[in-house]
Amino acid sequence: METAGQEIGRIETRLRQLGAKLDRLAAKAEDAQGEAQTEAKLEYRKLIDLAKSRQAAVRGKLDAYRAANGQNWENFKGAVELAWHDLAASLKALKQ
């Protein structure tokens, strides 16, 4: 079983990886802007922005845990998992 520190470290690593991926997708969308703006491109950019905001929400939950000095990880884990679930749904929408 992972300790709270290990679990948080794993989540942070995944967040960094996802952040890099979202940055690449955003850059790709910006490059495509030179072409005629289509509604599909605008929708794709909105999905990227939504995923980034949900990524920030997960980070915020982890920051709240750190700020709570000594609080039980289990008290925060459910909120982090819910925020992660929302992020995963955003990433799934980007793949479609």
MODELLER restraints for C-alpha pairs under 7 A, 6 or more apart:
rsr = mdl.restraints
at = mdl.atoms
rsr.add(forms.Gaussian(group=physical.xy_distance, feature=features.Distance(at['CA:4:A'], at['CA:73:A']), mean=6.11, stdev=0.5))
rsr.add(forms.Gaussian(group=physical.xy_distance, feature=features.Distance(at['CA:15:A'], at['CA:55:A']), mean=6.90, stdev=0.5))
rsr.add(forms.Gaussian(group=physical.xy_distance, feature=features.Distance(at['CA:22:A'], at['CA:48:A']), mean=6.62, stdev=0.5))
rsr.add(forms.Gaussian(group=physical.xy_distance, feature=features.Distance(at['CA:26:A'], at['CA:45:A']), mean=6.95, stdev=0.5))
rsr.add(forms.Gaussian(group=physical.xy_distance, feature=features.Distance(at['CA:26:A'], at['CA:48:A']), mean=6.68, stdev=0.5))
rsr.add(forms.Gaussian(group=physical.xy_distance, feature=features.Distance(at['CA:29:A'], at['CA:45:A']), mean=6.65, stdev=0.5))
rsr.add(forms.Gaussian(group=physical.xy_distance, feature=features.Distance(at['CA:44:A'], at['CA:94:A']), mean=6.98, stdev=0.5))
rsr.add(forms.Gaussian(group=physical.xy_distance, feature=features.Distance(at['CA:47:A'], at['CA:90:A']), mean=6.75, stdev=0.5))
rsr.add(forms.Gaussian(group=physical.xy_distance, feature=features.Distance(at['CA:47:A'], at['CA:94:A']), mean=6.30, stdev=0.5))
rsr.add(forms.Gaussian(group=physical.xy_distance, feature=features.Distance(at['CA:50:A'], at['CA:90:A']), mean=6.81, stdev=0.5))
rsr.add(forms.Gaussian(group=physical.xy_distance, feature=features.Distance(at['CA:51:A'], at['CA:87:A']), mean=5.83, stdev=0.5))
rsr.add(forms.Gaussian(group=physical.xy_distance, feature=features.Distance(at['CA:51:A'], at['CA:90:A']), mean=5.16, stdev=0.5))
rsr.add(forms.Gaussian(group=physical.xy_distance, feature=features.Distance(at['CA:51:A'], at['CA:91:A']), mean=6.43, stdev=0.5))
rsr.add(forms.Gaussian(group=physical.xy_distance, feature=features.Distance(at['CA:54:A'], at['CA:83:A']), mean=6.83, stdev=0.5))
rsr.add(forms.Gaussian(group=physical.xy_distance, feature=features.Distance(at['CA:54:A'], at['CA:86:A']), mean=6.66, stdev=0.5))
rsr.add(forms.Gaussian(group=physical.xy_distance, feature=features.Distance(at['CA:54:A'], at['CA:87:A']), mean=5.15, stdev=0.5))
rsr.add(forms.Gaussian(group=physical.xy_distance, feature=features.Distance(at['CA:55:A'], at['CA:87:A']), mean=6.09, stdev=0.5))
rsr.add(forms.Gaussian(group=physical.xy_distance, feature=features.Distance(at['CA:57:A'], at['CA:83:A']), mean=6.38, stdev=0.5))
rsr.add(forms.Gaussian(group=physical.xy_distance, feature=features.Distance(at['CA:58:A'], at['CA:80:A']), mean=5.91, stdev=0.5))
rsr.add(forms.Gaussian(group=physical.xy_distance, feature=features.Distance(at['CA:58:A'], at['CA:83:A']), mean=5.39, stdev=0.5))
rsr.add(forms.Gaussian(group=physical.xy_distance, feature=features.Distance(at['CA:58:A'], at['CA:84:A']), mean=6.12, stdev=0.5))
rsr.add(forms.Gaussian(group=physical.xy_distance, feature=features.Distance(at['CA:61:A'], at['CA:79:A']), mean=6.96, stdev=0.5))
rsr.add(forms.Gaussian(group=physical.xy_distance, feature=features.Distance(at['CA:61:A'], at['CA:80:A']), mean=5.77, stdev=0.5))
rsr.add(forms.Gaussian(group=physical.xy_distance, feature=features.Distance(at['CA:65:A'], at['CA:76:A']), mean=6.36, stdev=0.5))
